[in-house]
Amino acid sequence: MADPKPALVLHLSAGGEPLIFPLTADSSETVQEKLPDLLKHGGVHSLETRDGNTVSVNFVHVAAAYVDDLSRKGKFGLSV
């Protein structure tokens, strides 16, 4: 089994392709805990990506957001 590769996936309100930001395992847990509040109330949140960059997201413009594992094969995103 491959090592987990968590990523923040953002679907913007304006549409288009989702934005995908690779995360470290530690930061993915923190981001996942904060997502419900950020989506409900909006606001700007900064996070560090796996490659060491800092990304600031204004959640007022985000329709859906979730943390997914990029190492899964065949399935990505919200599944039923």
Backbone torsions as a table, in degrees:
resi	resn	phi	psi	omega
1	MET	NA	137.5	-178.5
2	ALA	-74.2	153.7	175.5
3	ASP	-64.2	141.9	178.1
4	PRO	-61.8	140.5	176.8
5	LYS	-127.8	82.5	-176.7
6	PRO	-68.0	148.2	177.5
7	ALA	-146.3	143.6	172.9
8	LEU	-85.7	125.8	179.7
9	VAL	-112.1	123.7	-178.8
10	LEU	-117.3	128.5	172.1
11	HIS	-107.2	115.6	-176.1
12	LEU	-79.2	151.7	179.1
13	SER	-61.1	-31.1	-177.9
14	ALA	-75.0	-10.1	-179.8
15	GLY	94.4	-164.8	-178.3
16	GLY	90.7	-175.8	-179.9
17	GLU	-70.5	148.0	177.9
18	PRO	-67.3	151.7	174.6
19	LEU	-94.3	135.1	-176.4
20	ILE	-124.4	124.3	-179.6
21	PHE	-121.0	109.9	177.6
22	PRO	-62.6	135.8	-177.2
23	LEU	-119.6	161.3	170.0
24	THR	-79.7	161.0	179.8
25	ALA	-60.6	-39.5	-179.8
26	ASP	-66.2	-45.9	-177.3
27	SER	-72.2	-25.7	-178.7
28	SER	-65.1	-37.9	178.6
29	GLU	-64.8	-43.2	179.3
30	THR	-63.1	-46.2	-179.7
31	VAL	-62.4	-43.8	-178.4
32	GLN	-61.0	-37.5	178.3
33	GLU	-67.2	-35.0	-175.5
34	LYS	-85.8	-18.5	-174.2
35	LEU	-54.6	-46.8	-178.8
36	PRO	-56.8	-44.8	179.0
37	ASP	-67.1	-41.6	-179.9
38	LEU	-63.5	-40.4	179.0
39	LEU	-71.2	-36.0	-178.7
40	LYS	-72.6	-42.3	-173.3
41	HIS	-107.5	-7.0	-176.5
42	GLY	72.6	-170.2	-179.9
43	GLY	116.6	166.8	-178.1
44	VAL	-103.7	134.2	178.0
45	HIS	-132.6	133.3	177.6
46	SER	-102.9	141.1	178.7
47	LEU	-141.4	155.2	179.4
48	GLU	-98.0	130.7	178.7
49	THR	-83.4	169.0	-178.1
50	ARG	-59.5	-31.1	-178.4
51	ASP	-87.6	7.6	174.5
52	GLY	92.9	0.3	177.2
53	ASN	-82.3	156.8	175.3
54	THR	-108.8	130.8	-179.6
55	VAL	-120.3	132.7	175.3
56	SER	-109.7	128.7	-176.6
57	VAL	-117.8	129.0	172.7
58	ASN	-91.8	104.1	-173.7
59	PHE	-72.8	-3.6	173.1
60	VAL	-63.5	-28.8	-176.4
61	HIS	-97.6	8.8	-176.9
62	VAL	-105.1	126.7	178.4
63	ALA	-87.3	-37.9	179.7
64	ALA	-148.2	144.6	178.9
65	ALA	-148.4	142.4	177.6
66	TYR	-159.0	161.3	175.1
67	VAL	-101.8	127.4	-179.0
68	ASP	-126.8	166.0	-179.1
69	ASP	-102.6	115.7	-178.2
70	LEU	-72.0	-13.8	-178.3
71	SER	-84.0	-9.4	177.6
72	ARG	-69.7	138.2	179.3
73	LYS	-102.2	137.0	173.9
74	GLY	89.3	-24.0	-178.7
75	LYS	-131.7	137.6	175.5
76	PHE	-150.8	138.2	176.2
77	GLY	93.0	-162.2	-178.5
78	LEU	-74.4	125.3	178.4
79	SER	-126.2	150.9	-178.0
80	VAL	-101.8	NA	NA
